[in-house]
Amino acid sequence: MIRIFDFLFSFFGLLVLSPVLLILFVITYFDTGSPLFRQERIGRFEEPFTLIKFRTMQFDTASVASHLVDKSAITPIGSFLRKSHLDELPQLWNVLKGNMSLVGPRPALFSQEKLRDARKKYDVYRVRPGITGLSQVSGLDTSTPELLAETDAKMIQNLSLIDYFKFIIATASGKGGGDAAQR
């Protein structure tokens, strides 16, 4: 059932938001010279996929977890995109393709070994990763790998259709801290 909502929301979201996506693409192009950021992430059943976001950091910034990046790498427009969560909109394409869900554990990087191990322990990789979830709306996105994996597992085990919509609404209304770069 959730996959049907993912498909419909991402399809119509991309369709309706296409003018906004185009404007953000152009603005980000002039801001960074390369508007889209692509990064290999861990998907369902630990299969790799390419995550797409609007670029919010300088082009030559290291490809690591964003809380490990110095805040000065974030451009002024990138800061706005992060605070407003608009940098996440291209991930609707990942959802439409079936690499991701709107709601699920945020996809980890292959270099995040402790998080990968903790998620294996809690069987988190049995579901599609998501744009948002319990960890994100609770502000736990940059917590310890163990707590993050435990929270992801709790969300997966208890996820209802009502929760699915609650997490989407909470994220759209700005709840949670999102990715945090170091100061």
Secondary structure, DSSP 8 states (H G I E B T S, - for coil): -HHHHHHHHHHHHHHHTHHHHHHHHHHHHHHHS--EEEEEEE-GGG-EEEEEEE--B-TT---S-GGGSBGGGB-HHHHHHHHHTGGGTTHHHHHHHTS-EEES-----TT-HHHHHHHHHTTGGGS--EEE-HHHHTT-TTS-HHHHHHHHHHHHHH--HHHHHHHHHHHHTT-S--S--B-
